[in-house]
């Protein structure tokens, strides 16, 4: 398994496997899976050499973290990298008030409560420790300070102010300065929010979901150059834009968590045609494209089963000819300034 080393503070840094494991699907995202199937998927990832695992309290309302607990228990702690997130507290509630009905299946009766304050960050961090059963979390991301999660730019801005003015940011700095965690960052669906955070605070890396992919490269305008200048690392989540870059432009394909609109289907069909001409799977190109940018250290697609895990592994190992990227650029399907070597 290929790795990338990041050491912004020159204190030893963190080594990422280029293929990481995003554990939202293990929280029964969109369908329930058994504990045995979740464990089999994790075991397949470990046996293949995956050593970066990302989770969050939101994923399955705690289920993802508790499923990681027995899996990680017998693993040497220095052999893997673990990240989780803060910004939500997961509270017990009656069934009718549960968060994420129709999204999270067969999960505990819990509801999310956004809390980006100092105390909220510390409580969330301690709760994650308890659910995960570990003695160290390597990376802590502030989660979902974005319009996608809060419904409007105004609400996103309000939550960002809450994070800074309520001293949630100070809590994360304190944890890093104490050496309790190795790095702090943001786990966000919009690069513009990541840029705002980077301009206002001292962040080490960002987990950016779905915004630097074969379909979208506007992060090249200002955000990714800023990251390169400051030594900020990028982990790409959602490299398949919710599925369409893995499944192709088939009927019912998903883009950004919803059925793909026609203009997206058309663009994916065009990208698929170029991939087919070069005898490359669309999913392979989609996985490897973000890693061609120098700020990127890992890609973390989800996997709800061993078959999906095997597909991600194959994508991470595929040989992509340079001519594929050149053809995509010549056809206007990839930005000219996107790094491809």
RODO-2510 file (C-alpha; in nm, 4 decimals, decimal comma):
residues 341
     n   res          X          Y          Z
     1     x     0,0000     0,0000     0,0000
     2     x     0,1432     0,3381    -0,1017
     3     x     0,1883     0,5969     0,1730
     4     x     0,2395     0,9720     0,2018
     5     x     0,4092     1,1453     0,4901
     6     x     0,3000     1,4860     0,6196
     7     x     0,5033     1,6800     0,8756
     8     x     0,3933     2,0431     0,8849
     9     x     0,5280     2,1009     1,2381
    10     x     0,8526     1,9064     1,1892
    11     x     0,7720     1,6896     1,4902
    12     x     0,7548     1,3505     1,3241
    13     x     0,4285     1,4084     1,1420
    14     x     0,1757     1,1514     1,0247
    15     x     0,2065     0,8822     0,7597
    16     x    -0,1128     0,8185     0,5623
    17     x    -0,1920     0,5273     0,3379
    18     x    -0,3112     0,6771     0,0102
    19     x    -0,6228     0,4640     0,0425
    20     x    -0,7995     0,5399     0,3673
    21     x    -1,1253     0,4038     0,5040
    22     x    -1,4229     0,6369     0,5456
    23     x    -1,6529     0,4691     0,7960
    24     x    -1,9846     0,6497     0,7365
    25     x    -2,1189     0,3366     0,5587
    26     x    -2,0401     0,1331     0,8714
    27     x    -2,2915     0,3566     1,0496
    28     x    -2,5651     0,1939     0,8370
    29     x    -2,5790     0,4781     0,5892
    30     x    -2,8808     0,4230     0,3593
    31     x    -2,9056     0,0554     0,4564
    32     x    -2,8344    -0,1605     0,7568
    33     x    -2,5461    -0,4052     0,7576
    34     x    -2,4642    -0,6609     1,0233
    35     x    -2,1805    -0,6336     1,2727
    36     x    -2,0224    -0,9349     1,1026
    37     x    -2,0310    -0,7693     0,7588
    38     x    -1,8899    -0,4452     0,9010
    39     x    -1,6051    -0,6368     1,0646
    40     x    -1,5346    -0,8361     0,7476
    41     x    -1,5029    -0,5122     0,5511
    42     x    -1,2646    -0,3639     0,8064
    43     x    -1,0600    -0,6841     0,8154
    44     x    -1,0325    -0,6814     0,4347
    45     x    -0,9074    -0,3226     0,4469
    46     x    -0,6485    -0,4004     0,7140
    47     x    -0,5269    -0,7155     0,5391
    48     x    -0,4767    -0,5098     0,2217
    49     x    -0,2626    -0,2565     0,4078
    50     x    -0,5094     0,0265     0,4769
    51     x    -0,3965     0,2134     0,7880
    52     x    -0,5982     0,5351     0,7908
    53     x    -0,9490     0,5206     0,9373
    54     x    -1,1839     0,8191     0,9591
    55     x    -1,5001     0,8296     1,1661
    56     x    -1,7368     1,0776     1,3348
    57     x    -2,0016     1,0796     1,6075
    58     x    -2,2633     1,1500     1,3386
    59     x    -2,1998     0,8297     1,1464
    60     x    -2,4747     0,5982     1,2624
    61     x    -2,5239     0,8239     1,5651
    62     x    -2,2260     0,6607     1,7335
    63     x    -2,2496     0,3212     1,5620
    64     x    -1,9476     0,3728     1,3360
    65     x    -1,7252     0,4527     1,6331
    66     x    -1,8517     0,1600     1,8393
    67     x    -1,7963    -0,0781     1,5461
    68     x    -1,4384     0,0437     1,5156
    69     x    -1,3831    -0,0252     1,8871
    70     x    -1,3440    -0,4076     1,8793
    71     x    -1,1674    -0,3953     1,5424
    72     x    -0,8962    -0,1595     1,6670
    73     x    -0,8638    -0,3143     2,0107
    74     x    -0,5950    -0,5656     1,9188
    75     x    -0,4161    -0,3508     1,6615
    76     x    -0,0766    -0,1980     1,7539
    77     x    -0,1591     0,1684     1,8153
    78     x     0,1397     0,3035     1,6264
    79     x     0,0439     0,1121     1,3102
    80     x    -0,2656     0,3120     1,2156
    81     x    -0,3926     0,6695     1,1900
    82     x    -0,7330     0,7540     1,3362
    83     x    -0,9422     1,0666     1,2902
    84     x    -1,2766     1,1701     1,4334
    85     x    -1,4772     1,4890     1,4470
    86     x    -1,6354     1,7457     1,6777
    87     x    -1,9231     1,9899     1,6449
    88     x    -2,2115     1,7634     1,7330
    89     x    -2,3166     1,6016     2,0582
    90     x    -2,5156     1,2809     2,0172
    91     x    -2,7916     1,2646     2,2778
    92     x    -3,0311     0,9857     2,3756
    93     x    -3,3914     1,0576     2,2779
    94     x    -3,7297     0,9016     2,2128
    95     x    -3,7614     0,7196     1,8804
    96     x    -3,9798     0,9902     1,7242
    97     x    -3,7038     1,2490     1,7705
    98     x    -3,4179     1,0446     1,6272
    99     x    -3,1847     1,2179     1,3830
   100     x    -3,1502     1,0932     1,0278
   101     x    -3,4589     0,8783     0,9796
   102     x    -3,4354     0,7504     0,6223
   103     x    -3,0594     0,8064     0,6185
   104     x    -2,9267     0,6013     0,9106
   105     x    -3,0882     0,2602     0,9510
   106     x    -3,1104     0,0353     1,2574
   107     x    -2,9140     0,2754     1,4764
   108     x    -2,9507     0,3865     1,8401
   109     x    -3,2256     0,6360     1,9272
   110     x    -3,0120     0,9459     1,9328
   111     x    -3,0419     1,3005     1,8065
   112     x    -2,7694     1,5389     1,7038
   113     x    -2,7165     1,8680     1,8802
   114     x    -2,4766     2,1096     1,7148
   115     x    -2,2306     2,2541     1,9646
   116     x    -1,9158     2,4281     1,8441
   117     x    -1,8297     2,5788     2,1852
   118     x    -1,5230     2,5034     2,3957
   119     x    -1,7182     2,2715     2,6245
   120     x    -1,9008     2,1144     2,3303
   121     x    -1,5741     2,0279     2,1553
   122     x    -1,4222     1,8821     2,4707
   123     x    -1,7322     1,6776     2,5517
   124     x    -1,7576     1,5448     2,1982
   125     x    -1,3899     1,4494     2,2034
   126     x    -1,4276     1,2615     2,5318
   127     x    -1,7413     1,0835     2,4077
   128     x    -1,5526     0,9688     2,0972
   129     x    -1,2723     0,8362     2,3173
   130     x    -1,5266     0,6345     2,5111
   131     x    -1,7017     0,4915     2,2050
   132     x    -1,3744     0,4122     2,0243
   133     x    -1,1984     0,2667     2,3276
   134     x    -0,8603     0,4053     2,2208
   135     x    -0,5991     0,6059     2,4076
   136     x    -0,5164     0,8423     2,1193
   137     x    -0,6943     1,0089     1,8304
   138     x    -0,4445     1,1390     1,5765
   139     x    -0,6559     1,3979     1,3929
   140     x    -0,9557     1,5979     1,5089
   141     x    -1,1752     1,7690     1,2494
   142     x    -1,4417     2,0286     1,3191
   143     x    -1,7375     1,8843     1,1338
   144     x    -1,9816     2,0338     0,8843
   145     x    -1,9450     2,4085     0,9266
   146     x    -2,0995     2,4355     0,5819
   147     x    -2,4065     2,5503     0,3955
   148     x    -2,4835     2,1919     0,2954
   149     x    -2,5282     2,0938     0,6610
   150     x    -2,6891     2,4113     0,7968
   151     x    -2,9167     2,5074     0,5092
   152     x    -2,7881     2,8504     0,4102
   153     x    -2,4752     3,0585     0,3839
   154     x    -2,6025     3,2763     0,6690
   155     x    -2,6388     2,9766     0,9006
   156     x    -2,2986     2,8460     0,7963
   157     x    -2,1425     3,1835     0,8763
   158     x    -2,3205     3,1890     1,2111
   159     x    -2,1825     2,8458     1,3017
   160     x    -1,8321     2,9523     1,2001
   161     x    -1,8612     3,2531     1,4317
   162     x    -1,9891     3,0249     1,7071
   163     x    -1,6840     2,8023     1,6587
   164     x    -1,4373     3,0901     1,6911
   165     x    -1,6197     3,3153     1,9379
   166     x    -1,7401     3,0222     2,1503
   167     x    -1,3797     2,9014     2,1691
   168     x    -1,4309     2,5644     2,0080
   169     x    -1,1290     2,6528     1,7991
   170     x    -0,9339     2,7279     2,1179
   171     x    -1,0262     2,3840     2,2514
   172     x    -0,8845     2,2181     1,9419
   173     x    -0,5666     2,4273     1,9640
   174     x    -0,5272     2,3295     2,3276
   175     x    -0,5605     1,9592     2,2498
   176     x    -0,2965     1,9901     1,9793
   177     x    -0,0599     2,1964     2,1951
   178     x    -0,0875     1,9385     2,4755
   179     x    -0,0010     1,6630     2,2306
   180     x    -0,3307     1,4878     2,2954
   181     x    -0,3928     1,4928     1,9205
   182     x    -0,1393     1,5322     1,6424
   183     x    -0,3301     1,7598     1,4055
   184     x    -0,6471     1,9660     1,3756
   185     x    -0,8585     2,0345     1,0724
   186     x    -1,2026     2,0649     0,9230
   187     x    -1,4268     1,8018     0,7704
   188     x    -1,6432     1,9998     0,5297
   189     x    -1,8413     1,9647     0,2053
   190     x    -1,7434     2,3071     0,0644
   191     x    -1,3943     2,4296    -0,0146
   192     x    -1,4991     2,7919     0,0405
   193     x    -1,5639     2,7146     0,4082
   194     x    -1,2280     2,5390     0,4320
   195     x    -1,0619     2,8505     0,2941
   196     x    -1,2413     3,0700     0,5472
   197     x    -1,1181     2,8455     0,8283
   198     x    -0,7638     2,8419     0,6908
   199     x    -0,7597     3,2205     0,6704
   200     x    -0,8874     3,2622     1,0261
   201     x    -0,7019     2,9876     1,2082
   202     x    -0,3980     2,7619     1,2144
   203     x    -0,5310     2,4385     1,0649
   204     x    -0,3175     2,1440     0,9614
   205     x    -0,5375     1,9677     0,7104
   206     x    -0,8863     1,9470     0,5689
   207     x    -1,1051     1,6534     0,4830
   208     x    -1,2831     1,7944     0,1796
   209     x    -1,5769     1,5860     0,0617
   210     x    -1,6564     1,5744    -0,3085
   211     x    -1,5165     1,9126    -0,4078
   212     x    -1,1949     1,8172    -0,5840
   213     x    -1,2892     1,5343    -0,8166
   214     x    -1,3063     1,4462    -1,1839
   215     x    -1,6295     1,6468    -1,1895
   216     x    -1,5274     1,9504    -0,9847
   217     x    -1,2023     2,1463    -0,9692
   218     x    -1,2993     2,4998    -0,8668
   219     x    -1,0945     2,4497    -0,5482
   220     x    -0,7955     2,5204    -0,7739
   221     x    -0,8984     2,8862    -0,7953
   222     x    -0,7735     2,9965    -0,4540
   223     x    -0,8093     2,7259    -0,1896
   224     x    -0,5620     2,4616    -0,3023
   225     x    -0,2892     2,7202    -0,3793
   226     x    -0,3346     2,8509    -0,0231
   227     x    -0,2930     2,4975     0,1122
   228     x     0,0273     2,4456    -0,0841
   229     x     0,1663     2,7763     0,0431
   230     x     0,0955     2,6927     0,4079
   231     x     0,1762     2,3220     0,4046
   232     x    -0,1860     2,2280     0,4723
   233     x    -0,2695     1,8722     0,3716
   234     x    -0,5896     1,7581     0,2013
   235     x    -0,7759     1,4318     0,2465
   236     x    -1,0389     1,3736    -0,0200
   237     x    -1,3663     1,2251     0,0961
   238     x    -1,6421     1,1385    -0,1468
   239     x    -1,4106     1,0936    -0,4470
   240     x    -1,6974     0,9428    -0,6434
   241     x    -1,9352     1,2378    -0,5834
   242     x    -2,1830     1,0178    -0,3932
   243     x    -2,1543     0,7318    -0,6393
   244     x    -2,1785     0,8461    -0,9996
   245     x    -1,8020     0,8330    -1,0580
   246     x    -1,8072     0,4713    -0,9401
   247     x    -2,1263     0,3491    -1,1044
   248     x    -2,1104     0,5602    -1,4179
   249     x    -2,3984     0,7530    -1,5698
   250     x    -2,6573     0,4823    -1,5259
   251     x    -3,0262     0,5498    -1,4481
   252     x    -3,0674     0,6447    -1,0817
   253     x    -2,7005     0,7315    -1,0332
   254     x    -2,6378     0,9603    -0,7362
   255     x    -2,4497     1,2899    -0,7358
   256     x    -2,4123     1,4884    -0,4119
   257     x    -2,6540     1,2584    -0,2284
   258     x    -2,9359     1,3081    -0,4807
   259     x    -3,0246     1,1598    -0,8202
   260     x    -2,7867     1,3084    -1,0756
   261     x    -2,9285     1,5851    -1,2981
   262     x    -2,9029     1,5460    -1,6739
   263     x    -2,6091     1,7841    -1,7209
   264     x    -2,4038     1,5797    -1,4738
   265     x    -2,5048     1,2551    -1,6443
   266     x    -2,3930     1,3974    -1,9781
   267     x    -2,0557     1,5058    -1,8423
   268     x    -1,9953     1,1687    -1,6791
   269     x    -2,0840     0,9904    -2,0039
   270     x    -1,8207     1,1989    -2,1807
   271     x    -1,5592     1,1190    -1,9138
   272     x    -1,6539     0,7510    -1,9316
   273     x    -1,6005     0,7498    -2,3075
   274     x    -1,2461     0,8806    -2,2666
   275     x    -1,1757     0,6246    -1,9941
   276     x    -1,3056     0,3422    -2,2129
   277     x    -1,0850     0,4561    -2,5007
   278     x    -0,7844     0,4163    -2,2703
   279     x    -0,9136     0,0898    -2,1175
   280     x    -0,9373     0,2494    -1,7720
   281     x    -1,2230     0,2037    -1,5287
   282     x    -1,3991     0,5302    -1,4456
   283     x    -1,3721     0,4520    -1,0747
   284     x    -0,9940     0,4050    -1,1049
   285     x    -0,9480     0,7464    -1,2636
   286     x    -1,1807     0,9057    -1,0094
   287     x    -0,9853     0,7614    -0,7174
   288     x    -0,6429     0,8569    -0,8442
   289     x    -0,7140     1,2044    -0,9786
   290     x    -0,7110     1,3907    -0,6411
   291     x    -0,3814     1,2293    -0,5438
   292     x    -0,2126     1,3957    -0,8398
   293     x    -0,2405     1,7283    -0,6573
   294     x     0,0631     1,7818    -0,4297
   295     x    -0,1376     1,8891    -0,1243
   296     x    -0,3295     1,5606    -0,1092
   297     x    -0,2251     1,2814     0,1264
   298     x    -0,5133     1,0326     0,1110
   299     x    -0,8451     0,9452    -0,0483
   300     x    -1,1120     0,7871     0,1715
   301     x    -1,4004     0,6320    -0,0197
   302     x    -1,6542     0,4486     0,1899
   303     x    -1,7166     0,0772     0,1730
   304     x    -2,0192    -0,1108     0,3036
   305     x    -1,8967    -0,4522     0,2056
   306     x    -1,5940    -0,6533     0,1008
   307     x    -1,6851    -0,6160    -0,2681
   308     x    -1,6766    -0,2358    -0,2442
   309     x    -1,3539    -0,2546    -0,0458
   310     x    -1,1979    -0,4733    -0,3156
   311     x    -1,3040    -0,2231    -0,5822
   312     x    -1,1411     0,0618    -0,3892
   313     x    -0,8237    -0,1416    -0,3530
   314     x    -0,8173    -0,2109    -0,7261
   315     x    -0,8661     0,1607    -0,7948
   316     x    -0,5747     0,2504    -0,5698
   317     x    -0,3465     0,0103    -0,7581
   318     x    -0,4560     0,0837    -1,1154
   319     x    -0,2102     0,2109    -1,3744
   320     x    -0,3490     0,5277    -1,5346
   321     x    -0,1793     0,6365    -1,8585
   322     x    -0,0804     1,0024    -1,8779
   323     x    -0,2617     1,0246    -2,2112
   324     x    -0,5944     0,9808    -2,0328
   325     x    -0,5520     1,3072    -1,8432
   326     x    -0,4314     1,4843    -2,1572
   327     x    -0,7377     1,3700    -2,3501
   328     x    -0,9718     1,4817    -2,0727
   329     x    -0,8111     1,8258    -2,0796
   330     x    -0,8207     1,8526    -2,4588
   331     x    -1,1941     1,7775    -2,4537
   332     x    -1,2638     2,0366    -2,1856
   333     x    -1,3522     1,7705    -1,9281
   334     x    -1,0687     1,8579    -1,6903
   335     x    -0,9220     2,1963    -1,6027
   336     x    -0,6000     2,2828    -1,7796
   337     x    -0,4353     2,3805    -1,4513
   338     x    -0,5205     2,0540    -1,2738
   339     x    -0,1964     1,8715    -1,1827
   340     x    -0,1754     1,5348    -1,3591
   341     x     0,1789     1,4164    -1,2928
***
